[in-house]
Amino acid sequence: MTAFVLGNGTSRSTIDLTNLKQHGKIYGCNALYREFDCDYLVAVDVKMINEINSKGYQNEHTVWTNFNRVYKDYKNFNYFDKSKGWSSGPTALWLASQHDYRDIYILGFDYKGLNNGRMFNNIYADTKNYKKSNETATFYGNWLRQTEETIKTHPHIKYHRVITADNFNPPQLNNYRNYKTIFVEDFLKIFQNSEHLSKMA
């Protein structure tokens, strides 16, 4: 059994998400819902939940979040029994890990910002509820720590982080035998069809 967990870092921008559905379940975060229907959407930011609710997305799709009194009257959201206090991406990774897959591919977890870590790295930069593309990147320390904890506490799951050649590769993650990196090009060869690959050439 395979799952794909999608962060929104720019490294996943060349990957055709629709082709992944035939290969496993897809877990996504925040504004991904604007353009793609994943199997599980995770959002823990109040502004994003307000946006999702305004579209009624949760009425037709599975959305997970932490309980918050601000939106206690919203309908059809799924609430974690206990909030981990984590960011959306690592929370989505943790949720997928609870579903006990054999392999989990992690896409768009870029950690560092663009321009050697200085600028905001997100596919949805310059859109509602996101920073401007020229703003300073958020420090990645908490995201990395949360990812590491998930990998460490699920040693039976193989985690594959999909990266581009210039992505930051945190050395502490390489300490885990159940974690490895794979380049986007090699990932595409495994999971994307030949038509898409020809377009990428």
Secondary structure, DSSP 8 states (H G I E B T S, - for coil): -EEEEE---GGGTTS-GGGGTTTSEEEEEGGGGGT---SEEE---HHHHHHHHHHTGGGTS-EEE---GGGTT--S-EE-SS-----HHHHHHHHHHHTT-SEEEEES---S-HHHHTB---TTTTSTTS--TTSB----HHHHHHHHHHHHT-TTSEEEEEE-TTS---GGGGG-TTEEEEEHHHHHHHHS-HHHHHHH-
